[in-house]
Amino acid sequence: MIYNFTGLKSQVKDVEEWLKKENVQIRTGRASIGLLDFIRVNSYDTLVPLNQVGGLSTEDPRTIRISPWDSSQIKEIEKVLVASNLGVSVSVDDKGIRVCFPPLTTERRDEFVKLAKTKLEQAKISLRKHRDEAWDDIQAKEKEGGMSEDEKFRFKTEMEKIIQDTTKNLEALCKKKEEEITN
C-alpha cells in the first residue's frame, strides 16, 4: 500500500504561507507596504483594503506614499492610519498621504524579535497538530488491515522527514526576519 501525503504536504505549505504573511506584518527598520495590508478603509460604506483606494509606493527606506484615487478619501485614510497604532507619523500633502516610520529603538527591536519567535512557535504548534493527524490516520489504516506494521513505520519516517524539512524552512524564515529587524 502507498500512503498519500498530499493532504499533509498541503497543510504544511499553508503553515509556511501563514508564517510568511505574519512576518510581513512585523515591522523592521524599513518601510514595507506589507505592513499596511491589514488596514481597511471605509470607502463608500464598504470596508476595503487600503491598496484598493489608492496607489502605495515607498519613497525612501522609511516612508510610504499613499496616492488615493479619489481625493475625498484622504481624510478617511488619514483617520484609519492614525487609529491603527502602527507608531508612524502621518502627514497629508498635495500629492496624497505620507506615512513615515521612525527608527526603531533597541527595546522595540527586541519586542519585534520576540513577536517573530512567538509566530514561529505558533507555526510549529500547527505543524505538530498536522503531524499528529497524519500519524493517527496511518495508525488507523494499519488497524483496518490496509498496511503492514513495517509499512506503517516506513510511512512514519517519511512523514517525519516532511515535518523536519518544513520545520527547518520555518526556522530559516524566522532567522531571516530576525536579521531584518536587528540590522
C-alpha positions as CSV (number, residue, x, y, z in Angstrom):
1,M,0.0,0.0,0.0
2,I,1.1,3.6,-0.6
3,Y,0.1,6.3,1.8
4,N,-1.0,9.6,0.2
5,F,0.9,12.5,1.8
6,T,-0.7,15.2,-0.4
7,G,-3.0,16.4,2.4
8,L,-0.1,16.7,4.8
9,K,2.0,18.5,2.3
10,S,-0.8,20.9,1.5
11,Q,-1.3,21.6,5.2
12,V,2.4,22.2,5.9
13,K,2.6,24.5,2.8
14,D,-0.3,26.5,4.3
15,V,1.6,26.8,7.6
16,E,4.6,28.2,5.8
17,E,2.5,30.7,3.9
18,W,0.8,31.8,7.1
19,L,4.2,32.4,8.7
20,K,5.4,34.4,5.7
21,K,2.3,36.5,5.8
22,E,2.6,37.1,9.6
23,N,6.3,38.0,9.2
24,V,5.5,40.7,6.6
25,Q,3.3,42.4,9.2
26,I,6.2,42.6,11.7
27,R,7.9,45.9,11.3
28,T,11.6,46.1,10.5
29,G,13.8,49.2,10.3
30,R,12.5,49.7,6.7
31,A,9.1,50.9,5.5
32,S,7.2,48.0,3.9
33,I,3.9,48.2,2.1
34,G,3.0,44.8,3.6
35,L,2.7,46.5,7.0
36,L,-0.4,48.2,5.7
37,D,-2.1,45.1,4.3
38,F,-4.4,44.6,7.3
39,I,-5.7,48.2,7.2
40,R,-9.2,48.6,6.0
41,V,-10.7,51.9,4.9
42,N,-14.4,52.9,4.7
43,S,-14.9,53.6,1.1
44,Y,-18.5,54.4,0.1
45,D,-19.9,52.5,3.1
46,T,-17.7,49.4,2.4
47,L,-14.6,48.4,4.3
48,V,-11.9,47.7,1.7
49,P,-8.1,47.1,1.9
50,L,-6.0,50.3,1.7
51,N,-4.4,49.2,-1.6
52,Q,-7.9,49.3,-3.2
53,V,-8.4,53.0,-2.5
54,G,-5.1,54.3,-3.8
55,G,-1.6,53.6,-5.0
56,L,1.0,52.6,-2.4
57,S,4.7,53.1,-3.0
58,T,7.9,53.5,-1.0
59,E,9.6,56.9,-1.3
60,D,12.6,56.0,0.7
61,P,13.5,53.3,3.3
62,R,11.3,54.9,6.0
63,T,8.5,56.5,4.0
64,I,5.4,55.1,2.2
65,R,3.4,57.3,-0.1
66,I,-0.3,56.7,-0.5
67,S,-1.9,58.4,-3.5
68,P,-5.7,58.0,-3.2
69,W,-7.6,57.6,-6.5
70,D,-10.4,59.7,-5.0
71,S,-9.1,62.8,-3.1
72,S,-12.2,62.9,-1.0
73,Q,-10.9,59.7,0.7
74,I,-7.8,61.4,2.1
75,K,-9.3,62.3,5.5
76,E,-10.8,58.8,6.0
77,I,-7.4,57.2,5.1
78,E,-5.6,59.5,7.4
79,K,-8.0,58.8,10.3
80,V,-7.6,55.0,9.8
81,L,-3.8,55.2,9.7
82,V,-3.7,57.3,12.9
83,A,-6.0,54.9,14.7
84,S,-4.0,51.8,13.6
85,N,-1.4,52.2,16.3
86,L,1.5,51.4,14.0
87,G,3.7,54.0,15.7
88,V,4.0,56.0,12.5
89,S,3.6,59.7,11.7
90,V,1.0,60.5,9.0
91,S,1.1,63.7,7.0
92,V,-1.2,65.0,4.2
93,D,0.2,67.0,1.3
94,D,-1.0,67.9,-2.2
95,K,0.0,64.5,-3.7
96,G,-1.7,62.3,-1.0
97,I,-0.6,60.9,2.3
98,R,2.9,60.3,3.5
99,V,3.5,57.6,6.2
100,C,6.8,58.0,8.0
101,F,8.3,55.2,10.1
102,P,10.5,56.3,12.9
103,P,13.8,54.5,13.5
104,L,13.4,51.5,15.9
105,T,14.8,51.6,19.4
106,T,16.7,48.7,20.7
107,E,13.9,47.8,23.1
108,R,11.4,47.9,20.2
109,R,13.6,45.7,18.0
110,D,13.8,43.2,20.9
111,E,10.0,43.2,21.1
112,F,9.7,42.5,17.4
113,V,12.2,39.7,17.6
114,K,10.1,38.1,20.4
115,L,7.0,38.6,18.3
116,A,8.7,36.8,15.4
117,K,9.7,33.9,17.6
118,T,6.1,33.7,19.0
119,K,4.8,33.5,15.5
120,L,7.3,30.7,14.7
121,E,6.2,28.8,17.8
122,Q,2.6,29.1,16.7
123,A,3.5,27.7,13.3
124,K,5.4,24.8,14.9
125,I,2.4,24.0,17.1
126,S,0.2,23.9,14.0
127,L,2.8,21.7,12.3
128,R,2.8,19.3,15.2
129,K,-1.0,19.1,15.1
130,H,-0.9,18.2,11.4
131,R,1.8,15.6,12.0
132,D,-0.4,14.0,14.8
133,E,-3.4,13.9,12.5
134,A,-1.4,12.2,9.7
135,W,0.1,9.7,12.2
136,D,-3.4,8.9,13.6
137,D,-4.6,8.3,10.0
138,I,-1.6,6.0,9.3
139,Q,-2.3,4.0,12.5
140,A,-6.0,3.7,11.7
141,K,-5.2,2.4,8.2
142,E,-2.8,-0.2,9.8
143,K,-5.5,-1.3,12.2
144,E,-8.0,-1.7,9.4
145,G,-5.6,-4.1,7.8
146,G,-4.7,-1.8,4.9
147,M,-0.9,-1.9,5.6
148,S,1.7,-3.9,7.5
149,E,3.5,-2.7,10.6
150,D,6.7,-2.3,8.5
151,E,4.8,-0.1,6.1
152,K,3.4,1.9,9.0
153,F,6.8,2.7,10.3
154,R,8.2,3.5,6.8
155,F,5.4,6.0,6.3
156,K,6.1,7.4,9.8
157,T,9.7,8.0,8.8
158,E,8.5,9.7,5.5
159,M,6.1,11.8,7.5
160,E,8.8,12.9,10.0
161,K,11.1,13.9,7.1
162,I,8.3,16.2,5.7
163,I,7.8,17.7,9.1
164,Q,11.6,18.2,9.8
165,D,12.1,19.8,6.4
166,T,9.2,22.2,7.0
167,T,10.5,23.0,10.5
168,K,13.9,23.9,9.0
169,N,12.1,26.2,6.5
170,L,10.1,27.9,9.2
171,E,13.2,28.4,11.3
172,A,15.0,29.9,8.3
173,L,12.1,32.3,7.7
174,C,12.3,33.4,11.4
175,K,16.1,33.8,11.3
176,K,15.8,35.9,8.2
177,K,13.2,38.1,9.8
178,E,15.3,38.5,13.0
179,E,18.2,39.7,10.8
180,E,16.0,42.2,9.1
181,I,14.8,43.5,12.4
182,T,18.2,43.8,14.0
183,N,20.0,45.3,11.1
